[in-house]
Amino acid sequence: MPELPEVEVSRLGITPHIEQQTVDKVLIHNGSLRWPVPDEVKSIEGLTINSVRRRAKYLLLDTDKGSVILHLGMSGHLRVVEQGEVLKKHDHIEFHFSNGKALRLNDARRFGACLWQEPEQSHTLFAKLGPEPLTDEFTAERLFEYSRNKKIPVKQFIMDNHVVVGVGNIYANESLFKAGIHPKREAGKVSLKRYQVLTPIIKETLAAAITQGGTTLKDFAQSDGKPGYFAQQLLVYGRKGKPCVSCESELKEIRLGQRSTVYCPQCQK
């Protein structure tokens, strides 16, 4: 599933091709995604894309009359192609622009979304989201305050979008390993000092993944079709049974919140 770095890489990839371009046509080949595609999406025809923004794992195509919200779901991806290029299987929605380019949403499992947001309003999807992890609003003090009396494992805590958005499973595994924090430790028992170590590591891990073009596992590819390369730098995720890069102990795997969790029993106590 594309996580925050992959979505940010997609934003960076499509922006030069569609920002400040006029939308000539919106084609909905299959509107049965996670939610039905609303008719309002077509109202951007004839309008200019003022900006391409990201909020959590959502991309917003902003115009003067509102914003199209795109979500990649479990296996979706965006491509910028020439308008005459033959459609691929699972190309459900495309936007044609005045420069001859087309932006296509491809989603085999159809868990993605294409929604509409009125101008000067915030969609209900964004109502309870926490801060962006790469901003100054995301601090160790905030993590510490929100974690008090929380008995859930710290890994699930930092993956909660109400606490902070975009720290998905891969990056939670990697960040906790680098910080030397056991993923099962209760969030409320992690000290401020440890959160002061963890917070900048989360930021650095996500930023590094964006720089490397995301983490290609099964489904993700950049908007130009090239894979992301951060997978080559993974220290624990997907390395169950292999030696720890720090102490050479065997990495262990458990399930937390039905997600694979790999850790070093020596480095993360």
Secondary structure, 3 states (H helix, E strand, C coil): CCCHHHHHHHHHHHHHHHCCCEEEEEEECCCECCCECCHHHHHHCCCECCEEEEECCEEEEEECCEEEEEECCCCCEEEEEECCCCCCCCEEEEEEECCCEEEEEECCCCCCEEEEECCCCCCHHHCCCCCCCCCCCCCHHHHHHHHCCCCCEHHHHHCCCCCCCCCCHHHHHHHHHHHCCCCCCEHHHCCHHHHHHHHHHHHHHHHHHHHCCCECCCCCCCCCCCCCEHHHHCCCCCCCCCECCCCCCECEEEEECCEEEEECCCCCC
